[in-house]
Amino acid sequence: MNSVASTFFEEINNLPEDEIKISFENIIFISRSFAQEYFIQKNKTEKIITEINIPEEVSPILEIVERSFKIGGI
């Protein structure tokens, strides 16, 4: 699957840094499918990824998808 999230992580994986902070500042919406692919790719990478500046509009979908991913729901 060649989604925006997987393309985004291709770029991240090409960075020399081992620890990456991803700012969600000014993001007002992400789809559930993006969030799912984001966490799939985050789990695959060897990079240490930290999300910062997550707006209250985006936080619930990230939390729901991350929780379901951690318990094997995806």
N, C-alpha and C positions, 0 to 999 in steps of 0.2 A: 504494500500500500504506500503510495507516494503522497502523503498528506502534508499540510503545512507544518504540523508538529514534527514529523519525521525529517522534513527538509531543514527545519530549524535546528534539530539535534545533529544533523550532519555538519552544520556550521559549528555548533558547540564542540563537537568531537574533534574538529580540526584546529581548535584553539590550543595553544601551548599550555595554558593554565590548567591545573588540576582541580581547582575550586572556582566555581562560577556562581555569581549572584545574578538572578534574573529578576528585573524590576517589572512589575505589572502596573506601574504608574500610568495613569491616563487610559487604561484599558477599562471599557465600560461593559463589555460582554465577551464571553467565550462560550462556545458550544460545548455540550457534553461530549461530543465525539472528539473535539480538539483536546479537552481535558483528559479523556481516556487515553488517547494516543500520546499525549504529553507524559503521562505517568508510565505508560509502557516504555517509552523511549528513555525516560529518566531512570527507570529500573535497569535498563540495558547498558547504560553508559557507565564508564569507570570514573567519570567526573563526579565531584561532590557538588551537587546543585542545591542552592538555597534560593527560595522565592522571597522577594522583598517588595514593599510598597503595594500590597494587594488591596485594592479597593473593596469596600463593603458590598458592592454589586457583584464582584467576581468571587469573593471568598467562599460563599456557600457552595458553588458548583465545584470548586477545587477541593473543598473539604469532603464533600459527598463522594466524589470520584476517588480521591486518595484513600478514604476510609474503605470503600468497597474494593479497591485494588489491594490494600493491605490484608483484607480478610479473604481474598481470592474470588471476589465477586465478578471480576472482569476476565 
